[in-house]
Amino acid sequence: MNQKGQGLLEALVALSAAVIIIAGMTIAAITAVSNSDFAKYQSLATDYAQQGMEIVKQQSQLDWYDTATYSGTLCLPQGATALPPVRVYACSDINVGNMFIRQVDIQNIPPSPSCNNSTSPCCIFGANVDCTKNPQSCSSQVTVTVKWTDGKCSSSSDFCHKVAISSCLQDIYRTQ
């Protein structure tokens, strides 16, 4: 009787060890797949942000006057070839790749001597200029942000991941 109980105990210990090992391997595999998905989504988001910045840069090179009049937040959907005319507070609907939100934030920076104290990397030096009357003399700070959600976010409507690319645009044909 003693040996039957001992054999049963050994079997339970062996089974418990096997379950712990399998559970550990399962957790490691799930974590690896999750990290792989995150890296894939981050790479896609970076590509979409770069595409958005290229659209803004191309538009500014084709028509600086029109581009310099943009200010605020714009939603830039997939397939867009130019900035949309409608400004928004923030983009809230998925507009790229069935899971991403891409938005463009443009801030016009007037050139002025006060640029010395500005935190903007786009601040250009020169005389005070009213950008609403003479936008050709301004530069713009542009940030393209791409956001997405996944199982790591607190809720499915919480876009807790993002990639942001910033750049400064100026009229390249402006005379000094």
Short mmCIF file of the C-alpha atoms (twelve columns), coordinates in Angstrom:
data_MODEL
# 
_entry.id   MODEL 
# 
loop_
_atom_site.group_PDB 
_atom_site.id 
_atom_site.type_symbol 
_atom_site.label_atom_id 
_atom_site.label_alt_id 
_atom_site.label_comp_id 
_atom_site.label_asym_id 
_atom_site.label_seq_id 
_atom_site.Cartn_x 
_atom_site.Cartn_y 
_atom_site.Cartn_z 
_atom_site.pdbx_PDB_model_num 
ATOM 1   C CA . MET A 1   0.000   0.000  0.000   1 
ATOM 2   C CA . ASN A 2   2.845   2.368  0.837   1 
ATOM 3   C CA . GLN A 3   4.400   1.900  -2.604  1 
ATOM 4   C CA . LYS A 4   1.090   2.554  -4.381  1 
ATOM 5   C CA . GLY A 5   0.728   5.884  -2.550  1 
ATOM 6   C CA . GLN A 6   4.334   6.787  -3.266  1 
ATOM 7   C CA . GLY A 7   3.922   6.023  -6.986  1 
ATOM 8   C CA . LEU A 8   0.761   8.130  -7.118  1 
ATOM 9   C CA . LEU A 9   2.572   11.010 -5.391  1 
ATOM 10  C CA . GLU A 10  5.471   10.755 -7.864  1 
ATOM 11  C CA . ALA A 11  3.032   10.792 -10.778 1 
ATOM 12  C CA . LEU A 12  1.322   13.927 -9.404  1 
ATOM 13  C CA . VAL A 13  4.663   15.698 -8.929  1 
ATOM 14  C CA . ALA A 14  5.751   14.791 -12.470 1 
ATOM 15  C CA . LEU A 15  2.395   15.922 -13.900 1 
ATOM 16  C CA . SER A 16  2.591   19.227 -11.975 1 
ATOM 17  C CA . ALA A 17  6.114   19.862 -13.255 1 
ATOM 18  C CA . ALA A 18  4.975   19.163 -16.832 1 
ATOM 19  C CA . VAL A 19  2.016   21.552 -16.471 1 
ATOM 20  C CA . ILE A 20  4.305   24.313 -15.110 1 
ATOM 21  C CA . ILE A 21  6.788   23.831 -17.959 1 
ATOM 22  C CA . ILE A 22  4.032   23.844 -20.616 1 
ATOM 23  C CA . ALA A 23  2.430   26.936 -19.050 1 
ATOM 24  C CA . GLY A 24  5.775   28.751 -19.095 1 
ATOM 25  C CA . MET A 25  6.354   27.848 -22.723 1 
ATOM 26  C CA . THR A 26  2.832   28.991 -23.624 1 
ATOM 27  C CA . ILE A 27  3.325   32.350 -21.886 1 
ATOM 28  C CA . ALA A 28  6.669   32.821 -23.646 1 
ATOM 29  C CA . ALA A 29  5.099   32.050 -27.040 1 
ATOM 30  C CA . ILE A 30  2.170   34.428 -26.449 1 
ATOM 31  C CA . THR A 31  4.566   37.187 -25.351 1 
ATOM 32  C CA . ALA A 32  6.742   36.641 -28.428 1 
ATOM 33  C CA . VAL A 33  3.730   36.850 -30.769 1 
ATOM 34  C CA . SER A 34  2.472   39.987 -28.983 1 
ATOM 35  C CA . ASN A 35  5.874   41.671 -29.249 1 
ATOM 36  C CA . SER A 36  6.117   40.676 -32.902 1 
ATOM 37  C CA . ASP A 37  2.689   42.185 -33.614 1 
ATOM 38  C CA . PHE A 38  3.634   45.395 -31.793 1 
ATOM 39  C CA . ALA A 39  6.838   45.708 -33.833 1 
ATOM 40  C CA . LYS A 40  4.876   45.122 -37.052 1 
ATOM 41  C CA . TYR A 41  2.276   47.772 -36.141 1 
ATOM 42  C CA . GLN A 42  4.954   50.243 -35.098 1 
ATOM 43  C CA . SER A 43  6.742   49.745 -38.414 1 
ATOM 44  C CA . LEU A 44  3.489   50.257 -40.347 1 
ATOM 45  C CA . ALA A 45  2.686   53.368 -38.299 1 
ATOM 46  C CA . THR A 46  6.140   54.778 -39.039 1 
ATOM 47  C CA . ASP A 47  5.630   54.144 -42.763 1 
ATOM 48  C CA . TYR A 48  2.205   55.860 -42.672 1 
ATOM 49  C CA . ALA A 49  3.674   58.842 -40.787 1 
ATOM 50  C CA . GLN A 50  6.502   59.162 -43.327 1 
ATOM 51  C CA . GLN A 51  3.992   58.987 -46.182 1 
ATOM 52  C CA . GLY A 52  1.973   61.748 -44.535 1 
ATOM 53  C CA . MET A 53  5.042   63.955 -44.121 1 
ATOM 54  C CA . GLU A 54  5.946   63.418 -47.793 1 
ATOM 55  C CA . ILE A 55  2.458   64.543 -48.835 1 
ATOM 56  C CA . VAL A 56  2.841   67.745 -46.804 1 
ATOM 57  C CA . LYS A 57  6.362   68.400 -48.129 1 
ATOM 58  C CA . GLN A 58  5.311   67.848 -51.753 1 
ATOM 59  C CA . GLN A 59  2.336   70.147 -51.357 1 
ATOM 60  C CA . SER A 60  4.499   72.861 -49.800 1 
ATOM 61  C CA . GLN A 61  6.959   72.637 -52.694 1 
ATOM 62  C CA . LEU A 62  4.181   72.844 -55.285 1 
ATOM 63  C CA . ASP A 63  2.273   75.718 -53.652 1 
ATOM 64  C CA . TRP A 64  3.905   77.288 -50.620 1 
ATOM 65  C CA . TYR A 65  1.369   80.103 -50.372 1 
ATOM 66  C CA . ASP A 66  -1.524  77.648 -50.016 1 
ATOM 67  C CA . THR A 67  0.391   75.367 -47.636 1 
ATOM 68  C CA . ALA A 68  1.449   78.317 -45.462 1 
ATOM 69  C CA . THR A 69  -2.206  79.185 -44.866 1 
ATOM 70  C CA . TYR A 70  -2.816  75.832 -43.173 1 
ATOM 71  C CA . SER A 71  -2.788  75.829 -39.405 1 
ATOM 72  C CA . GLY A 72  -4.297  73.388 -36.942 1 
ATOM 73  C CA . THR A 73  -5.111  69.688 -37.068 1 
ATOM 74  C CA . LEU A 74  -6.066  67.794 -40.227 1 
ATOM 75  C CA . CYS A 75  -7.048  64.157 -40.698 1 
ATOM 76  C CA . LEU A 76  -5.035  62.623 -43.532 1 
ATOM 77  C CA . PRO A 77  -6.761  59.470 -44.822 1 
ATOM 78  C CA . GLN A 78  -5.141  56.664 -46.751 1 
ATOM 79  C CA . GLY A 79  -4.880  57.443 -50.446 1 
ATOM 80  C CA . ALA A 80  -4.778  61.223 -49.908 1 
ATOM 81  C CA . THR A 81  -2.423  63.111 -52.191 1 
ATOM 82  C CA . ALA A 82  -2.931  66.564 -50.646 1 
ATOM 83  C CA . LEU A 83  -3.919  68.115 -47.347 1 
ATOM 84  C CA . PRO A 84  -7.675  68.134 -46.790 1 
ATOM 85  C CA . PRO A 85  -9.352  71.542 -46.447 1 
ATOM 86  C CA . VAL A 86  -11.227 70.702 -43.230 1 
ATOM 87  C CA . ARG A 87  -9.541  71.388 -39.899 1 
ATOM 88  C CA . VAL A 88  -10.589 69.358 -36.852 1 
ATOM 89  C CA . TYR A 89  -9.929  69.337 -33.114 1 
ATOM 90  C CA . ALA A 90  -8.550  65.795 -33.273 1 
ATOM 91  C CA . CYS A 91  -8.932  62.802 -35.563 1 
ATOM 92  C CA . SER A 92  -10.983 60.111 -33.867 1 
ATOM 93  C CA . ASP A 93  -11.924 57.733 -36.686 1 
ATOM 94  C CA . ILE A 94  -9.659  55.072 -38.150 1 
ATOM 95  C CA . ASN A 95  -8.553  56.436 -41.514 1 
ATOM 96  C CA . VAL A 96  -5.489  54.375 -42.516 1 
ATOM 97  C CA . GLY A 97  -4.942  50.636 -42.834 1 
ATOM 98  C CA . ASN A 98  -8.124  49.579 -40.988 1 
ATOM 99  C CA . MET A 99  -6.583  50.223 -37.556 1 
ATOM 100 C CA . PHE A 100 -4.632  53.487 -37.584 1 
ATOM 101 C CA . ILE A 101 -5.531  57.146 -37.119 1 
ATOM 102 C CA . ARG A 102 -3.273  59.563 -39.009 1 
ATOM 103 C CA . GLN A 103 -3.394  63.272 -38.313 1 
ATOM 104 C CA . VAL A 104 -1.283  66.260 -39.313 1 
ATOM 105 C CA . ASP A 105 -0.722  69.164 -36.922 1 
ATOM 106 C CA . ILE A 106 0.562   72.372 -38.496 1 
ATOM 107 C CA . GLN A 107 1.705   75.393 -36.530 1 
ATOM 108 C CA . ASN A 108 2.729   78.535 -38.412 1 
ATOM 109 C CA . ILE A 109 5.788   80.195 -36.930 1 
ATOM 110 C CA . PRO A 110 6.220   83.885 -37.765 1 
ATOM 111 C CA . PRO A 111 9.785   85.121 -38.067 1 
ATOM 112 C CA . SER A 112 10.689  87.625 -35.392 1 
ATOM 113 C CA . PRO A 113 13.510  88.637 -33.079 1 
ATOM 114 C CA . SER A 114 11.601  86.912 -30.275 1 
ATOM 115 C CA . CYS A 115 12.580  83.627 -31.901 1 
ATOM 116 C CA . ASN A 116 15.652  83.716 -29.689 1 
ATOM 117 C CA . ASN A 117 13.440  82.679 -26.788 1 
ATOM 118 C CA . SER A 118 11.215  80.319 -28.735 1 
ATOM 119 C CA . THR A 119 11.186  76.577 -28.108 1 
ATOM 120 C CA . SER A 120 10.091  75.901 -31.682 1 
ATOM 121 C CA . PRO A 121 12.784  74.366 -33.903 1 
ATOM 122 C CA . CYS A 122 11.123  76.089 -36.865 1 
ATOM 123 C CA . CYS A 123 11.544  79.634 -35.683 1 
ATOM 124 C CA . ILE A 124 13.317  81.662 -38.333 1 
ATOM 125 C CA . PHE A 125 15.030  84.963 -37.685 1 
ATOM 126 C CA . GLY A 126 14.178  88.256 -39.299 1 
ATOM 127 C CA . ALA A 127 11.756  91.145 -39.107 1 
ATOM 128 C CA . ASN A 128 8.329   90.872 -37.482 1 
ATOM 129 C CA . VAL A 129 5.842   89.639 -40.058 1 
ATOM 130 C CA . ASP A 130 2.094   89.149 -39.871 1 
ATOM 131 C CA . CYS A 131 1.705   85.619 -41.255 1 
ATOM 132 C CA . THR A 132 -1.972  86.108 -42.008 1 
ATOM 133 C CA . LYS A 133 -1.056  88.877 -44.472 1 
ATOM 134 C CA . ASN A 134 2.210   87.459 -45.733 1 
ATOM 135 C CA . PRO A 135 2.371   83.683 -45.181 1 
ATOM 136 C CA . GLN A 136 5.229   83.309 -47.629 1 
ATOM 137 C CA . SER A 137 7.519   84.766 -44.967 1 
ATOM 138 C CA . CYS A 138 6.617   82.159 -42.382 1 
ATOM 139 C CA . SER A 139 7.769   78.697 -41.609 1 
ATOM 140 C CA . SER A 140 5.580   75.876 -40.369 1 
ATOM 141 C CA . GLN A 141 6.204   73.180 -37.815 1 
ATOM 142 C CA . VAL A 142 4.507   70.020 -39.032 1 
ATOM 143 C CA . THR A 143 3.907   66.901 -36.940 1 
ATOM 144 C CA . VAL A 144 2.369   63.781 -38.456 1 
ATOM 145 C CA . THR A 145 1.046   61.398 -35.801 1 
ATOM 146 C CA . VAL A 146 -0.182  57.852 -36.377 1 
ATOM 147 C CA . LYS A 147 -2.003  56.142 -33.485 1 
ATOM 148 C CA . TRP A 148 -3.307  52.605 -33.007 1 
ATOM 149 C CA . THR A 149 -4.796  50.339 -30.384 1 
ATOM 150 C CA . ASP A 150 -4.236  46.700 -29.455 1 
ATOM 151 C CA . GLY A 151 -4.769  44.305 -26.568 1 
ATOM 152 C CA . LYS A 152 -2.226  46.168 -24.428 1 
ATOM 153 C CA . CYS A 153 -4.404  49.297 -24.327 1 
ATOM 154 C CA . SER A 154 -6.817  49.721 -21.443 1 
ATOM 155 C CA . SER A 155 -9.816  49.718 -23.808 1 
ATOM 156 C CA . SER A 156 -10.413 49.115 -27.498 1 
ATOM 157 C CA . SER A 157 -11.276 52.803 -28.004 1 
ATOM 158 C CA . ASP A 158 -8.044  53.929 -26.306 1 
ATOM 159 C CA . PHE A 159 -5.380  54.547 -28.946 1 
ATOM 160 C CA . CYS A 160 -2.472  54.155 -26.538 1 
ATOM 161 C CA . HIS A 161 0.333   53.686 -29.085 1 
ATOM 162 C CA . LYS A 162 1.635   56.336 -31.454 1 
ATOM 163 C CA . VAL A 163 4.432   57.301 -33.795 1 
ATOM 164 C CA . ALA A 164 5.058   61.009 -34.407 1 
ATOM 165 C CA . ILE A 165 7.357   62.628 -36.965 1 
ATOM 166 C CA . SER A 166 8.052   66.372 -36.889 1 
ATOM 167 C CA . SER A 167 9.615   68.639 -39.449 1 
ATOM 168 C CA . CYS A 168 9.940   72.302 -40.312 1 
ATOM 169 C CA . LEU A 169 8.816   73.686 -43.640 1 
ATOM 170 C CA . GLN A 170 9.809   76.965 -45.228 1 
ATOM 171 C CA . ASP A 171 9.306   78.610 -48.562 1 
ATOM 172 C CA . ILE A 172 12.379  77.317 -50.385 1 
ATOM 173 C CA . TYR A 173 11.984  80.011 -53.046 1 
ATOM 174 C CA . ARG A 174 11.797  82.880 -50.550 1 
ATOM 175 C CA . THR A 175 14.284  85.645 -51.160 1 
ATOM 176 C CA . GLN A 176 16.378  86.681 -48.185 1 
# 
